[in-house]
Protein backbone atom coordinates (compact mmCIF):
# COMPACT_ATOMS: atom_id res chain seq x y z
CA UNK A 1 0.00 0.00 0.00
CA UNK A 2 1.10 3.53 -0.71
CA UNK A 3 0.49 5.03 2.72
CA UNK A 4 1.14 8.70 1.72
CA UNK A 5 -1.41 8.34 -1.06
CA UNK A 6 -3.96 6.79 1.32
CA UNK A 7 -3.40 9.66 3.75
CA UNK A 8 -3.81 12.20 1.00
CA UNK A 9 -7.03 10.61 -0.16
CA UNK A 10 -8.32 10.55 3.42
CA UNK A 11 -7.55 14.26 3.85
CA UNK A 12 -9.30 15.03 0.57
CA UNK A 13 -12.37 13.12 1.74
CA UNK A 14 -12.39 15.02 5.03
CA UNK A 15 -12.06 18.33 3.20
CA UNK A 16 -14.95 17.43 0.91
CA UNK A 17 -17.13 16.50 3.87
CA UNK A 18 -16.31 19.76 5.63
CA UNK A 19 -16.92 21.73 2.48
CA UNK A 20 -20.29 20.02 2.07
CA UNK A 21 -21.69 21.70 5.20
CA UNK A 22 -24.32 24.23 4.26
CA UNK A 23 -26.49 26.88 5.85
CA UNK A 24 -30.06 26.99 4.55
CA UNK A 25 -31.69 30.39 4.14
CA UNK A 26 -35.40 30.98 3.53
CA UNK A 27 -35.99 34.06 1.41
CA UNK A 28 -37.82 35.51 -1.55
CA UNK A 29 -36.72 34.38 -4.99
CA UNK A 30 -35.51 36.46 -7.91
CA UNK A 31 -33.46 39.59 -7.33
CA UNK A 32 -33.67 39.39 -3.54
CA UNK A 33 -32.29 35.88 -3.46
CA UNK A 34 -29.51 37.07 -5.77
CA UNK A 35 -28.90 40.11 -3.56
CA UNK A 36 -28.39 37.93 -0.49
CA UNK A 37 -26.20 35.51 -2.42
CA UNK A 38 -23.95 38.19 -3.90
CA UNK A 39 -23.44 40.16 -0.70
CA UNK A 40 -24.23 38.49 2.64
CA UNK A 41 -23.64 34.88 1.61
CA UNK A 42 -20.40 35.73 -0.17
CA UNK A 43 -19.05 37.42 2.97
CA UNK A 44 -20.26 34.56 5.17
CA UNK A 45 -18.69 31.86 3.00
CA UNK A 46 -15.41 33.76 2.84
CA UNK A 47 -15.34 33.87 6.64
CA UNK A 48 -16.53 30.33 7.39
CA UNK A 49 -16.03 28.20 4.28
CA UNK A 50 -19.68 27.15 4.60
CA UNK A 51 -21.85 27.36 1.50
CA UNK A 52 -25.36 28.80 1.52
CA UNK A 53 -28.40 27.18 -0.06
CA UNK A 54 -31.85 28.66 -0.38
CA UNK A 55 -35.51 27.91 0.06
CA UNK A 56 -37.45 30.54 -1.89
CA UNK A 57 -41.09 31.55 -2.09
CA UNK A 58 -43.62 34.20 -1.27
CA UNK A 59 -43.83 35.85 2.13
CA UNK A 60 -47.01 34.09 3.26
CA UNK A 61 -46.23 30.81 1.52
CA UNK A 62 -42.98 30.51 3.46
CA UNK A 63 -44.68 31.44 6.73
CA UNK A 64 -47.24 28.70 6.17
CA UNK A 65 -44.49 26.19 5.37
CA UNK A 66 -42.57 27.20 8.50
CA UNK A 67 -45.69 26.62 10.62
CA UNK A 68 -46.23 23.19 9.06
CA UNK A 69 -42.58 22.21 9.56
CA UNK A 70 -42.16 23.69 13.02
CA UNK A 71 -40.93 20.43 14.51
CA UNK A 72 -38.45 19.83 11.67
CA UNK A 73 -37.43 23.25 10.32
CA UNK A 74 -36.28 23.40 6.72
CA UNK A 75 -34.12 26.50 7.10
CA UNK A 76 -31.61 27.97 9.53
CA UNK A 77 -32.11 31.66 8.78
CA UNK A 78 -35.33 33.29 7.61
CA UNK A 79 -35.79 36.58 5.75
CA UNK A 80 -39.22 38.18 5.87
CA UNK A 81 -40.86 41.56 6.27
CA UNK A 82 -40.90 43.27 9.65
CA UNK A 83 -44.60 42.74 10.31
CA UNK A 84 -44.84 39.17 9.03
CA UNK A 85 -41.77 38.50 11.17
CA UNK A 86 -43.97 39.21 14.17
CA UNK A 87 -46.17 36.29 13.11
CA UNK A 88 -43.07 34.09 13.17
CA UNK A 89 -42.13 35.56 16.53
CA UNK A 90 -45.56 35.09 18.07
CA UNK A 91 -45.77 31.58 16.66
CA UNK A 92 -42.52 30.47 18.27
CA UNK A 93 -40.78 30.14 14.89
CA UNK A 94 -37.80 32.36 15.75
CA UNK A 95 -35.05 31.84 18.30
CA UNK A 96 -34.58 34.73 20.70
CA UNK A 97 -31.48 36.53 19.49
CA UNK A 98 -28.41 36.81 21.69
CA UNK A 99 -27.18 40.18 20.49
CA UNK A 100 -23.80 39.53 22.09
CA UNK A 101 -23.22 36.98 19.34
CA UNK A 102 -23.80 39.63 16.65
CA UNK A 103 -20.99 42.18 17.16
CA UNK A 104 -22.07 44.27 14.17
CA UNK A 105 -25.52 44.69 15.72
CA UNK A 106 -24.01 47.18 18.16
CA UNK A 107 -24.40 49.72 15.34
CA UNK A 108 -27.98 48.77 14.46
CA UNK A 109 -30.30 51.77 14.08
CA UNK A 110 -33.22 51.82 16.51
CA UNK A 111 -35.75 51.53 13.68
CA UNK A 112 -34.29 48.13 12.71
CA UNK A 113 -34.70 46.58 16.17
CA UNK A 114 -38.00 44.86 15.49
CA UNK A 115 -38.52 42.05 18.03
CA UNK A 116 -36.52 39.73 20.30
CA UNK A 117 -36.31 37.30 17.38
CA UNK A 118 -35.85 39.39 14.23
CA UNK A 119 -33.89 42.47 13.20
CA UNK A 120 -33.49 44.51 10.06
CA UNK A 121 -31.31 43.50 7.10
CA UNK A 122 -32.08 46.54 4.92
CA UNK A 123 -34.79 49.19 4.69
CA UNK A 124 -36.80 51.02 2.05
CA UNK A 125 -39.92 53.13 1.82
CA UNK A 126 -43.30 52.98 0.21
CA UNK A 127 -44.04 56.48 -0.95
CA UNK A 128 -45.41 58.48 -3.87
CA UNK A 129 -43.76 57.72 -7.18
CA UNK A 130 -44.80 59.64 -10.25
CA UNK A 131 -44.08 60.44 -13.87
CA UNK A 132 -43.14 64.15 -13.88
CA UNK A 133 -43.88 64.48 -17.57
CA UNK A 134 -47.46 63.25 -17.07
CA UNK A 135 -48.56 65.26 -14.02
CA UNK A 136 -51.08 68.12 -14.12
CA UNK A 137 -49.69 71.57 -13.37
CA UNK A 138 -49.30 72.40 -9.70
CA UNK A 139 -49.07 68.82 -8.35
CA UNK A 140 -45.86 68.35 -6.38
CA UNK A 141 -46.62 65.90 -3.53
CA UNK A 142 -45.25 67.97 -0.68
CA UNK A 143 -47.88 66.16 1.39
CA UNK A 144 -49.74 62.87 1.14
CA UNK A 145 -52.80 65.10 0.97
CA UNK A 146 -51.89 65.90 -2.64
CA UNK A 147 -53.02 62.40 -3.67
CA UNK A 148 -56.58 63.57 -3.06
CA UNK A 149 -56.36 66.29 -5.75
CA UNK A 150 -59.35 66.04 -8.13
CA UNK A 151 -56.88 66.51 -10.99
CA UNK A 152 -55.55 63.01 -10.32
CA UNK A 153 -58.87 61.27 -10.97
CA UNK A 154 -58.24 57.84 -12.53
CA UNK A 155 -54.46 58.18 -12.22
CA UNK A 156 -53.27 56.31 -9.13
CA UNK A 157 -52.24 52.71 -8.44
CA UNK A 158 -51.51 51.01 -5.12
CA UNK A 159 -50.72 47.45 -4.04
CA UNK A 160 -53.74 45.22 -3.53
CA UNK A 161 -51.75 42.82 -1.33
CA UNK A 162 -50.81 45.38 1.33
CA UNK A 163 -53.04 48.43 1.84
CA UNK A 164 -51.42 49.27 5.19
CA UNK A 165 -49.53 52.26 3.76
CA UNK A 166 -52.53 54.23 2.54
CA UNK A 167 -54.68 53.08 5.47
CA UNK A 168 -52.14 54.47 7.94
CA UNK A 169 -51.73 57.67 5.92
CA UNK A 170 -55.49 58.23 5.73
CA UNK A 171 -55.77 57.81 9.49
CA UNK A 172 -52.89 60.23 10.04
CA UNK A 173 -54.43 62.85 7.76
CA UNK A 174 -57.66 62.43 9.70
CA UNK A 175 -55.91 63.34 12.93
CA UNK A 176 -55.60 59.76 14.16
CA UNK A 177 -53.19 56.83 13.83
CA UNK A 178 -52.93 53.29 12.49
CA UNK A 179 -54.23 51.73 15.71
CA UNK A 180 -57.43 53.73 15.28
CA UNK A 181 -57.48 53.24 11.53
CA UNK A 182 -61.27 53.35 11.33
CA UNK A 183 -60.99 57.12 11.87
CA UNK A 184 -59.47 57.37 8.40
CA UNK A 185 -62.03 55.28 6.51
CA UNK A 186 -64.07 58.26 5.30
CA UNK A 187 -60.90 59.97 4.14
CA UNK A 188 -59.76 56.86 2.29
CA UNK A 189 -63.12 56.36 0.60
CA UNK A 190 -62.83 59.91 -0.72
CA UNK A 191 -59.68 58.83 -2.57
CA UNK A 192 -61.48 56.07 -4.46
CA UNK A 193 -62.19 58.16 -7.62
CA UNK A 194 -58.47 58.79 -8.06
CA UNK A 195 -57.56 55.10 -8.26
CA UNK A 196 -57.12 53.55 -11.69
CA UNK A 197 -55.66 50.16 -10.70
CA UNK A 198 -54.39 48.00 -7.86
CA UNK A 199 -51.23 46.12 -8.71
CA UNK A 200 -50.67 42.52 -7.69
CA UNK A 201 -46.85 42.35 -7.62
CA UNK A 202 -43.69 44.28 -8.42
CA UNK A 203 -43.75 43.44 -12.12
CA UNK A 204 -47.35 44.65 -12.41
CA UNK A 205 -46.44 47.87 -10.62
CA UNK A 206 -43.55 48.50 -12.97
CA UNK A 207 -45.67 47.86 -16.04
CA UNK A 208 -48.45 50.21 -14.96
CA UNK A 209 -46.19 53.17 -14.29
CA UNK A 210 -43.73 52.60 -17.14
CA UNK A 211 -46.56 52.61 -19.70
CA UNK A 212 -48.12 55.65 -18.05
CA UNK A 213 -51.41 53.86 -17.37
CA UNK A 214 -51.04 54.93 -13.74
CA UNK A 215 -48.65 57.90 -13.71
CA UNK A 216 -48.87 58.08 -9.92
CA UNK A 217 -48.32 55.17 -7.55
CA UNK A 218 -47.87 54.28 -3.95
CA UNK A 219 -44.67 52.50 -4.79
CA UNK A 220 -41.76 50.56 -3.36
CA UNK A 221 -38.74 52.86 -3.60
CA UNK A 222 -36.49 50.03 -4.79
CA UNK A 223 -38.82 49.37 -7.72
CA UNK A 224 -38.84 53.04 -8.65
CA UNK A 225 -35.06 53.20 -8.75
CA UNK A 226 -34.90 49.98 -10.77
CA UNK A 227 -37.19 51.51 -13.37
CA UNK A 228 -35.23 54.75 -13.36
CA UNK A 229 -32.13 52.72 -14.17
CA UNK A 230 -34.10 51.18 -17.03
CA UNK A 231 -34.68 54.64 -18.48
CA UNK A 232 -38.19 55.38 -17.17
CA UNK A 233 -38.72 59.03 -16.22
CA UNK A 234 -39.89 58.49 -12.64
CA UNK A 235 -39.42 60.53 -9.48
CA UNK A 236 -40.01 59.86 -5.80
CA UNK A 237 -41.47 62.26 -3.28
CA UNK A 238 -40.93 62.21 0.47
CA UNK A 239 -44.07 63.93 1.81
CA UNK A 240 -43.82 66.19 4.83
CA UNK A 241 -45.56 63.53 6.93
CA UNK A 242 -42.83 61.04 6.00
CA UNK A 243 -42.60 58.03 3.71
CA UNK A 244 -43.90 54.70 5.03
CA UNK A 245 -40.92 52.71 6.27
CA UNK A 246 -40.42 49.10 5.25
CA UNK A 247 -37.81 46.87 6.85
CA UNK A 248 -36.89 43.46 5.53
CA UNK A 249 -35.66 41.37 8.42
CA UNK A 250 -33.81 38.21 9.36
CA UNK A 251 -34.18 35.79 12.22
CA UNK A 252 -32.76 32.45 13.29
CA UNK A 253 -35.26 29.67 12.70
CA UNK A 254 -36.34 28.02 15.94
CA UNK A 255 -35.01 24.49 16.24
CA UNK A 256 -32.08 24.91 13.87
CA UNK A 257 -29.05 22.77 14.64
CA UNK A 258 -26.78 25.41 13.12
CA UNK A 259 -27.48 28.37 15.37
CA UNK A 260 -23.82 29.40 15.68
CA UNK A 261 -23.44 29.52 11.89
CA UNK A 262 -26.72 31.43 11.69
CA UNK A 263 -25.32 34.05 14.07
CA UNK A 264 -22.24 34.38 11.87
CA UNK A 265 -24.47 34.82 8.83
CA UNK A 266 -26.50 37.59 10.48
CA UNK A 267 -23.33 39.29 11.66
CA UNK A 268 -22.01 39.18 8.07
CA UNK A 269 -25.25 40.80 6.90
CA UNK A 270 -24.65 43.75 9.22
CA UNK A 271 -21.04 44.25 8.16
CA UNK A 272 -20.72 47.90 7.03
CA UNK A 273 -19.20 46.95 3.68
CA UNK A 274 -21.97 44.42 3.02
CA UNK A 275 -24.57 47.01 3.98
CA UNK A 276 -22.99 49.44 1.54
CA UNK A 277 -23.14 46.84 -1.23
CA UNK A 278 -26.82 46.16 -0.54
CA UNK A 279 -27.64 49.87 -0.56
CA UNK A 280 -25.83 50.42 -3.84
CA UNK A 281 -27.50 47.44 -5.53
CA UNK A 282 -31.07 48.03 -4.32
CA UNK A 283 -30.97 51.74 -3.45
CA UNK A 284 -32.24 51.08 0.06
CA UNK A 285 -31.15 52.25 3.48
CA UNK A 286 -28.40 50.59 5.50
CA UNK A 287 -29.62 49.47 8.92
CA UNK A 288 -26.33 50.09 10.71
CA UNK A 289 -24.51 53.34 11.26
CA UNK A 290 -21.09 54.13 9.86
CA UNK A 291 -21.82 52.95 6.32
CA UNK A 292 -20.14 54.97 3.58
CA UNK A 293 -22.19 55.37 0.41
CA UNK A 294 -21.46 57.18 -2.84
CA UNK A 295 -23.13 60.58 -2.91
CA UNK A 296 -25.37 59.57 -5.82
CA UNK A 297 -26.88 56.84 -3.61
CA UNK A 298 -26.86 58.63 -0.25
CA UNK A 299 -28.72 61.61 -1.74
CA UNK A 300 -31.60 59.59 -3.18
CA UNK A 301 -35.02 60.25 -1.63
CA UNK A 302 -35.89 57.43 0.75
CA UNK A 303 -32.29 56.40 1.43
CA UNK A 304 -31.63 57.21 5.09
CA UNK A 305 -28.05 57.59 6.27
CA UNK A 306 -28.41 59.95 9.24
CA UNK A 307 -30.32 59.84 12.50
CA UNK A 308 -32.15 63.01 11.48
CA UNK A 309 -33.43 61.37 8.28
CA UNK A 310 -34.57 58.26 10.13
CA UNK A 311 -36.40 60.39 12.68
CA UNK A 312 -38.02 62.94 10.37
CA UNK A 313 -38.58 61.17 7.06
CA UNK A 314 -39.66 57.67 8.11
CA UNK A 315 -43.35 57.16 8.84
CA UNK A 316 -43.52 53.96 10.90
CA UNK A 317 -46.56 51.75 11.19
CA UNK A 318 -45.97 49.77 14.41
CA UNK A 319 -44.77 46.39 13.17
CA UNK A 320 -46.62 44.22 15.69
CA UNK A 321 -49.84 46.17 15.11
CA UNK A 322 -49.42 45.77 11.37
CA UNK A 323 -49.08 42.01 11.80
CA UNK A 324 -52.21 41.92 13.91
CA UNK A 325 -54.27 44.06 11.54
CA UNK A 326 -53.03 42.92 8.10
CA UNK A 327 -55.86 40.46 7.42
CA UNK A 328 -58.51 42.89 8.67
CA UNK A 329 -57.10 45.74 6.61
CA UNK A 330 -56.89 43.64 3.46
CA UNK A 331 -60.49 42.48 3.85
CA UNK A 332 -61.83 46.00 4.37
CA UNK A 333 -59.75 47.41 1.52
CA UNK A 334 -60.82 44.67 -0.88
CA UNK A 335 -64.50 45.09 -0.07
CA UNK A 336 -64.60 48.88 0.06
CA UNK A 337 -61.86 50.17 -2.25
CA UNK A 338 -61.15 47.49 -4.86
CA UNK A 339 -64.63 46.00 -5.32
CA UNK A 340 -66.96 47.71 -7.79
Number of C-alpha atoms within 10 A of each C-alpha: 5 6 8 9 10 11 11 11 12 12 12 12 12 12 11 11 10 12 13 12 12 17 22 19 26 24 22 20 14 10 10 14 18 12 16 22 18 14 19 24 24 19 21 23 18 10 12 12 15 19 16 18 14 21 15 17 16 12 16 11 10 19 21 13 13 22 15 11 13 16 12 12 17 19 23 25 26 28 27 25 20 27 25 22 29 25 16 23 21 14 13 16 25 26 19 16 17 10 13 10 13 17 16 18 22 12 15 19 16 14 19 22 17 20 20 15 24 28 26 30 27 23 26 24 28 26 26 26 25 27 18 16 10 14 15 10 8 8 13 14 17 13 16 21 15 16 22 17 11 11 15 21 15 17 22 26 23 24 21 17 15 15 20 21 23 21 22 25 26 27 22 19 17 17 10 16 18 22 14 11 19 18 19 22 16 12 18 22 13 12 20 16 15 19 21 21 19 21 19 13 11 13 10 13 23 21 14 20 25 21 10 16 15 25 23 29 29 23 24 24 28 21 18 27 20 15 17 14 11 10 10 17 16 20 16 24 19 21 20 14 17 24 26 25 20 27 25 19 23 27 28 27 30 24 18 21 12 16 18 11 19 22 22 18 28 25 19 24 28 26 19 19 18 21 27 24 20 22 25 17 14 20 26 28 29 30 29 24 18 15 18 15 18 10 8 9 19 19 12 15 18 29 22 23 21 13 13 10 13 20 14 12 22 23 22 19 19 13 19 18 13 20 18 14 16 16 13 12 18 18 12 13 22 15 11 14 20 14 7 6
